[in-house]
Amino acid sequence: MKRSRALLVGLALVFLFIWNVLPVYAEEKAVAESSDTALGSILDLLKEKKIITNEDASAFVRRMVYKTMAKEDVKALVDLLREKGVVTGEEAAGFIQKLAGTPLSLEEKGVVTQTSVAGVQEANKLILPSGDNEFIRQLRELWIKKGNRPVDFDIQFGNIKDVKEIIDRMRVIGVITPAYAAKLEEFYRENFLSGAVTTVMENKESNYIDQIRKNTAWEIDEKIKNILKDEWWQNIRLSGDFRFRYEGDYFDKNNGIMLQPANPSQLMNTTVNRDRFRLRFRLDVNAKLADGLEIGAGLATGTTSNPSENVTLGDSFNNQSIVLSKAFLKWSPNPDLTFWGGRFVNPFFFTDLVWYPDLNFDGIAVQYNQPLAENWGIFLNAGAFPLQEVDLSARDKWLFGGQLGFKYRHMDDLCAKLGVAFYDYEHTVGIVNDPTQPGLTNWTAPQFQQKGNTLMDIDPSSNILTAYASAFRELNVTGSLDLGYWRPMHVILIADYVNNLGFNQNEVDVRAGAIVEKATEGYQLGFTVGYPTVQKFAEWKGLLFYKYLESDAVMDAYTDQDFHLGGTNAKGWIIGGDFGLARNVWLSTRWFTANEITGPPLAIDVFQFNVNAKF
């Protein structure tokens, strides 16, 4: 028992220099007299590293109420400091070597005497509890009576409901003596705990060191974090994710033969099944410059000719490309308002009906949230995004977007969100070249496109160069309803609707050179059930969606690349699930089955099996 008590005193050192809130009672002389011991060396080093002050060291030495601290106990303290990174391995070895010939008797140093111990014990009067809450209240009164601030009690013990743990912590930091703490614990066990619980409480003493480590770990981390907060590397955060995918693309044998929209001289694969491995890796670096000001950058697999960050394996073992996927400045003058500039994540509330999830935006954006009542609030998202800067032309391509929405939250049981957005594409309609100036308006052809939109030929020669025949001004209404009554399980309902208000029938017919059926609407309905995000072993989520997206409902370049292998003019189902393998490692699978809405038959099924990890 004596050795166990001495070890607790050693660990109390860690707690004392972390919190630095106890009154200073010791004399500098007492600290100086202990400086030739291994314990004194530890205190000197901690002061040198500016982890504790002279006053902290004095307070610790003065509050040592034990006669002797065993060498093994000081070694345990050194090991803990080394484990937390407070001292190096070389410094720890020096302390251990000094222990070989150094007695550690505080009584011999005159720091603690029997008289001082008796005085502390006399000052502690037994509390007579009338219930757990009353017991804690009176412990708080004792804390204040001993000269400590009430707020410090609330900070250290405010979230603790276990009376035994509060007594243990008060004993460790020297507010009450071990004998008095034992007396309190005995009274508490006899009057409030059953025999079974009493046995558990009594057996806890053998594992007390583990308990102290657990109780003080966050305090050590907070102290060190506060000391190092001004170091530049403390303001940098790394994150990333990895996905390895098997994908099978399966085509119906009755599919039509079609040309590549972006390159009409080549055929599009519509009949040959395909199996492939795909890879996606992303690495993000964010740095805090000042309060509310942050810069960030991201690297990802991919190319500069496709928004997707997937790369297909099977290129004679050649290296894969890494591109700059994000680079931004983020300013939040207050928690409700954020400005973005550069290249950043999609700032809107959306689903993959309109936007491909991997898509990042170039330009500027603002996000604003305003609470209206206890459970209600509004949000506003807006931005201006250059799509293509055209040399020798004043008609650069732009996207302007704005979104207004409402959100409701009742604890975690019911969360609802509704957003209405309008996306206006400027200068994206094709313009036929003047035969006398070949290539002058080639810039009106999209730099990237998938399939589905109504196209026009802007090259008057025998060659073909396609561009969009319709303007795009998309009205998008997105809603979600999160039902968390079965926590941790959630049922999340999602609905999305889009209508291209920029489609002009007469203008499109003229540009396309034919009568074009108006097809400007799209919608998606579905739900997920399970954990909202899968992060740990055995957590799971299932999903089921139906999607319907007509030819000119959205610009085909930026919608989902997995459903119907990208583009518009498709309808069908999405089914899938996720399952956690370990912390931040999970499996996911998706099955997309889609058919064309109009035109030649094009039925495509896509199966994906993913291994995902993030950090």
NUDREN-654455 format. One record per residue (C-alpha): residue in one letter; x, y, z negated. Coordinates in steps of 0.5 Angstrom, whole numbers, padded with zeros to 4 digits, always signed. Each point is the difference from the previous one (the first is absolute). Layout:
// NUDREN-654455
AXYZ...
This chain:
// NUDREN-654455
M+0000+0000+0000K+0006+0005-0002R+0003-0001+0007S-0007+0001+0004R-0001+0006-0004A+0007+0003+0002L-0001-0002+0007L-0007+0004+0000V+0004+0006-0003G+0005+0000+0006L-0006+0000+0005A-0003+0006-0004L+0006+0004+0003V-0003-0001+0007F-0006+0003-0002L+0002+0005-0004F+0005+0003+0005I-0006-0001+0005W-0005+0004-0003N+0004+0006-0003V-0006+0002-0004L+0002-0002-0008P+0002+0006-0005V+0008+0000-0001Y+0002-0002-0007A+0007-0002+0001E+0006+0004-0001E+0005+0000+0005K+0005-0003-0005A-0003-0006+0000V+0000-0001+0007A+0007+0002+0000E+0002-0005-0005S-0003-0006+0004S+0004+0002+0007D+0005-0005-0002T-0005-0006+0001A-0003-0003+0006L-0007+0003-0001G+0004+0007-0001S+0003-0001+0007I-0007-0002+0003L-0003+0007-0003D+0006+0004+0002L+0000-0003+0008L-0008+0001+0000K+0001+0007-0002E+0006+0001+0005K-0005-0002+0005K-0005+0005-0003I-0005-0006-0001I-0001+0002-0007T+0003+0007-0004N+0004+0001-0006E-0007+0001-0004D-0003-0007+0003A+0006-0004-0003S+0000+0003-0006A-0008-0001-0001F+0002-0008+0002V+0005+0000-0005R-0004+0003-0006R-0006-0004+0002M+0004-0007-0001V-0003-0003-0006Y+0004-0007+0000K+0006-0001-0003T+0004-0004+0005M-0001-0001+0008A+0003-0006+0002K+0005-0001+0006E-0004-0004+0004D-0006+0005-0001V+0004+0005+0003K+0002-0004+0006A-0007-0001+0001L-0001+0007+0000V+0006+0001+0005D-0003-0005+0005L-0007+0003+0000L+0004+0007+0001R+0004-0003+0006E-0007-0004+0003K-0003+0007+0000G+0006+0003+0004V+0002+0005-0006V+0007-0003-0001T+0004-0003+0005G+0003-0007+0000E+0007+0002-0002E-0003+0005-0005A-0004-0006-0003A+0006-0004+0000G+0004+0005-0004F-0005+0001-0005I+0000-0008-0001Q+0007+0000-0001K+0000+0005-0005L-0005-0004-0004A+0005-0005-0001G+0003+0003-0006T-0005+0006-0002P-0004-0001-0006L-0007+0003+0001S-0002+0002-0007L-0004+0006+0000E+0000+0000-0008E+0008+0000+0000K-0001+0006+0004G-0004+0003-0005V-0006+0001+0006V-0005-0003-0004T+0000-0002-0007Q-0005-0004-0005T-0003+0006-0003S-0002+0003+0007V-0003-0006+0002A-0004+0000-0006G-0002+0007+0001V-0003-0002+0007Q-0004-0006-0003E-0002+0004-0006A-0003+0006+0005N-0004-0006+0004K-0007-0001-0004L-0004-0006+0002I-0006+0002+0005L-0006-0003-0002P-0004-0002+0007S-0007+0000+0001G+0000-0003+0007D+0005+0000+0006N-0002+0007+0002E+0001+0003-0007F+0006-0004-0001I+0003+0004+0007R-0003+0007-0003Q+0004-0001-0006L+0006-0002+0003R+0000+0006+0004E-0001+0004-0007L+0006-0003-0002W+0004+0001+0006I-0002+0008-0001K+0002+0000-0007K+0007-0003+0001G+0001+0007+0004N-0002-0002+0007R-0004+0003+0005P-0007-0003+0001V+0001+0001+0008D+0006-0005-0001F-0004-0005-0003D-0006+0001+0005I+0006-0001+0006Q+0003-0006-0003F-0006-0004-0003G-0006+0003+0004N-0001-0006+0005I+0001-0005-0006K-0005-0004-0003D+0004-0005-0003V+0001+0002-0008K+0006-0005+0000E+0003+0004+0006I+0000+0007-0003I+0002-0003-0007D+0006-0003+0004R+0002+0006+0004M-0001+0005-0007R+0005-0005-0003V+0005+0000+0006I+0001+0007+0000G+0000+0001-0007V-0006+0003-0002I-0002-0005-0005T+0005-0005-0003P+0000-0008+0002A-0002-0002-0007Y-0006+0005+0000A-0001-0002+0007A+0000-0007-0002K-0005+0002-0006L-0005+0003+0005E+0000-0006+0005E-0001-0005-0006F-0006+0004-0002Y-0003+0001+0007R+0001-0008+0001E-0004-0001-0006N-0005+0004+0000F-0002+0001+0008L+0003-0006+0003S-0002-0008+0001G+0004-0005-0002A+0002-0002+0007V+0002+0007+0002T+0004+0001-0007T+0004-0006+0003V+0001+0003+0006M+0002+0007-0003E+0005-0004-0005N+0003-0003+0006K+0001+0006+0004E+0006+0002-0004S+0005-0005+0003N-0002+0003+0007Y+0001+0007-0003I+0006+0002+0004D-0004-0002+0007Q-0005+0005-0003I+0004+0006-0002R+0003-0001+0007K-0007+0000+0003N-0002+0006-0004T+0006+0004+0001A+0001-0001+0008W-0004+0005+0002E+0003+0005-0005I+0007-0001+0003D-0002+0000+0007E-0004+0007-0001K+0006+0003-0004I+0005-0002+0005K-0004+0002+0006N-0001+0007-0004I+0008+0001+0000L+0001-0002+0007K-0006+0004+0003D+0004+0005+0003E+0005-0005+0004W-0002+0000+0007W-0001-0007+0001Q-0005+0000-0005N-0005+0004+0004I+0001-0005+0006R-0005-0006+0001L+0001-0006+0005S-0006-0004+0002G-0001-0005+0006D-0004-0006+0003F+0002-0006+0004R-0005-0004+0004F+0002-0007+0004R-0006-0002+0004Y-0002-0006+0005E-0005+0003+0005G-0004-0005+0005D-0004+0004+0006Y-0005-0004+0003F-0003+0002+0007D-0007-0003+0003K+0001-0004+0006N-0005+0004+0003N+0003+0007-0001G+0000+0004+0006I+0007+0002+0003M+0002+0008-0002L+0005+0005+0002Q+0004+0003-0006P-0003+0007-0001A+0007+0003-0001N+0003-0003+0006P-0005-0002+0005S+0005-0004+0004Q+0001-0005-0005L-0006-0005-0002M-0002-0001-0008N+0001-0006-0003T-0008-0003-0001T+0001-0007+0001V+0006-0003-0003N+0000-0002-0007R+0006+0003-0004D+0004-0002-0007R+0005+0005-0003F+0003+0002-0006R+0000+0007-0002L+0004+0004-0005R-0001+0007-0004F+0004+0003-0005R-0001+0007-0003L+0005+0004-0004D-0002+0007-0003V+0004+0005-0004N-0003+0005-0004A+0003+0006-0004K-0003+0005-0005L+0003+0007+0001A-0004+0003-0005D-0006+0000-0004G-0005-0001+0006L+0005+0000+0005E+0002-0007+0004I+0004-0002+0006G-0001-0007+0003A+0003-0004+0006G-0002-0007+0002L+0003-0005+0005A-0003-0006+0003T+0000-0005+0005G-0003+0002+0007T+0001+0004+0006T-0001+0007+0003S-0005-0002+0005N-0005-0003-0005P-0003+0002-0006S+0000-0007-0003E+0006-0002-0005N+0000-0007+0002V+0005-0003+0004T+0000-0007+0004L+0005-0005-0002G+0003-0004+0006D+0005+0004+0003S+0007-0004+0001F+0001+0002-0008N+0001+0007+0002N+0000+0005-0005Q-0007+0004-0001S-0001+0007+0000I-0001+0005-0006V-0004+0006+0001L-0001+0006-0004S-0007-0001-0002K-0001+0006-0005A+0003+0006-0002F-0004+0005-0004L+0000+0006-0005K-0005+0000-0005W-0003+0005-0004S-0005+0000-0006P-0001+0006-0003N-0005-0003-0005P-0002-0007+0000D-0006+0001+0004L+0003+0003+0006T+0005-0003+0004F+0004+0003+0007W+0004-0004+0005G+0005+0001+0005G+0004-0004+0005R-0002-0007+0001F-0004-0004-0005V-0006-0005-0002N-0007+0001+0003P-0003+0006-0005F-0007-0002+0002F-0005-0005-0004F-0001-0005+0006T-0001-0008+0002D+0004-0003+0006L-0007+0001+0005V+0004+0007+0002W+0007+0000-0003Y+0005-0006+0000P+0002-0001-0007D+0008+0001+0002L-0001+0006+0003N+0004+0006-0003F-0002+0008+0002D+0005+0005+0003G-0002+0007-0002I-0003+0004-0006A-0006-0002-0005V-0003+0002-0006Q-0004-0004-0005Y-0005+0003-0006N-0004-0003-0005Q-0004+0003-0005P-0004-0003-0005L-0008+0003-0001A-0002-0004-0006E+0002-0005-0004N-0001-0006+0005W+0000+0004+0006G+0005+0004+0005I+0001+0002+0007F+0006-0001+0004L+0003+0004+0006N+0005-0003+0005A+0002+0004+0006G+0006+0001+0005A+0003+0002+0007F+0004-0006+0003P+0004+0001+0007L-0001-0006+0004Q+0005+0002+0006E+0004+0006+0001V+0000+0002+0008D+0006+0003+0003L-0002+0006+0005S-0007+0000-0003A-0004+0004-0005R-0005-0006+0000D+0003-0005-0005K-0004-0005-0003W-0003+0000-0007L-0004-0003-0005F-0004+0004-0005G-0004-0003-0006G-0004+0002-0006Q-0004-0005-0005L-0004+0002-0005G-0003-0005-0005F-0003-0002-0007K+0002-0005-0005Y-0003-0003-0006R+0003-0004-0006H-0003-0003-0006M+0006-0003-0004D+0002-0006+0004D-0007-0003+0001L-0002+0005+0006C+0004+0004+0005A-0003+0003+0006K+0003+0004+0006L-0003+0003+0006G+0004+0004+0005V-0002+0004+0006A+0006+0001+0005F+0001+0004+0007Y+0006-0002+0004D+0001+0005+0006Y+0005-0002+0006E+0002+0006+0004H+0003-0001+0007T+0000-0007+0000V-0005-0001+0007G+0004-0002+0006I+0001+0006+0006V+0001-0003+0007N+0006+0002+0003D+0001+0005+0005P+0002-0003+0007T+0005+0005+0001Q+0003+0000-0007P+0001-0007-0001G+0000-0002-0008L-0001+0007-0002T-0006-0003-0005N+0003-0007-0001W+0000+0003-0008T-0007-0001+0000A+0001-0008+0000P+0000-0003-0007Q+0007-0002-0003F-0003-0006-0003Q-0007-0003+0001Q-0003-0007-0001K-0006-0002+0004G-0008+0002+0000N+0000+0007+0001T-0003+0003+0007L+0006+0002+0004M+0001+0004+0006D+0006+0000+0006I+0004+0007+0000D+0005-0002+0005P-0003+0002+0007S+0005-0005+0004S-0001-0007+0000N+0003-0001-0006I-0004-0001-0007L+0001+0004-0006T-0006+0000-0005A-0002+0005-0005Y-0006+0001-0004A-0007+0002+0003S-0003+0002-0006A+0001+0005-0005F+0000-0002-0007R-0003+0003-0006E-0002-0005-0005L-0005+0001-0006N+0002-0006-0005V-0004-0001-0006T+0003-0005-0005G-0002-0003-0007S+0002-0005-0005L-0004-0003-0006D+0004-0003-0005L-0003-0004-0005G+0004-0002-0006Y-0005-0003-0005W+0003-0007+0000R+0007+0003-0002P+0006-0002+0002M-0004-0002+0006H-0003+0005+0005V-0005+0000+0006I+0002+0006+0004L-0005+0001+0006I+0002+0004+0006A-0003+0004+0006D+0002+0004+0005Y-0003+0004+0006V+0003+0004+0006N-0003+0003+0006N+0004+0004+0005L-0003+0007+0001G+0005+0002+0006F-0003-0005+0005N-0003+0004+0006Q-0004-0005+0005N+0001+0005+0006E+0007+0001-0001V+0002-0007-0002D-0003-0002+0007V+0003+0005+0004R+0007-0002-0003A-0001-0008+0000G-0003+0001+0007A-0006-0005-0002I-0006+0000-0004V+0003-0001-0007E-0005-0003-0006K+0000+0004-0006A+0003-0004-0006T+0002+0005-0005E-0002-0004-0007G+0004-0005-0004Y-0002-0002-0007Q+0003-0005-0005L-0003-0004-0006G+0003-0004-0005F+0002-0002-0007T+0006-0002-0005V-0001-0005-0006G+0005-0001-0005Y+0006+0004-0003P+0000+0007+0003T+0008-0001+0001V+0003-0007+0000Q+0007+0001-0004K+0001-0006-0005F-0001-0008+0001A-0007-0002+0001E-0003+0006+0001W-0004+0000+0006K-0004+0004+0005G-0005-0002+0006L-0003+0004+0005L-0005+0000+0006F-0001+0006+0005Y-0004+0001+0007K+0002+0005+0004Y-0003+0003+0007L+0004+0005+0004E-0002+0002+0006S+0004+0003+0006D+0001+0007-0001A-0002+0000-0008V+0007+0002-0002M+0007+0001+0004D+0002-0007+0001A+0008+0002-0002Y-0001+0000-0007T-0005-0005-0002D+0001-0007-0003Q+0005-0004+0004D-0002-0007-0003F-0007+0000+0001H-0001-0002+0008L+0007+0001+0000G-0001+0008+0000G-0004+0005+0003T-0008+0001+0001N-0005-0004+0004A-0001-0005-0005K-0004-0003-0005G+0001-0006-0005W+0001-0003-0007I+0006+0001-0005I+0001-0005-0006G+0006-0001-0004G+0003-0001-0007D+0006+0002-0005F+0003-0004-0005G+0005+0002-0005L+0007-0005-0001A+0003+0004-0005R+0001+0008-0002N+0000+0004+0007V+0000-0006+0004W-0006-0003+0003L-0003-0004+0006S-0005+0003+0005T-0004-0003+0006R-0005+0003+0005W-0004-0002+0006F-0002+0005+0005T-0005-0003+0005A-0003+0005+0005N-0003+0001+0007E-0001+0006+0005I-0006+0004+0000T+0000+0002+0007G+0004-0002+0006P+0003-0006+0002P+0001-0006-0005L+0005+0001-0005A+0000-0005-0006I+0006+0001-0005D+0001-0004-0007V+0006+0002-0004F+0002-0004-0006Q+0005+0003-0005F+0004-0003-0006N+0004+0005-0004V+0005-0001-0005N+0000+0007-0004A+0005+0003-0005K+0001+0007-0003F+0004+0004-0005
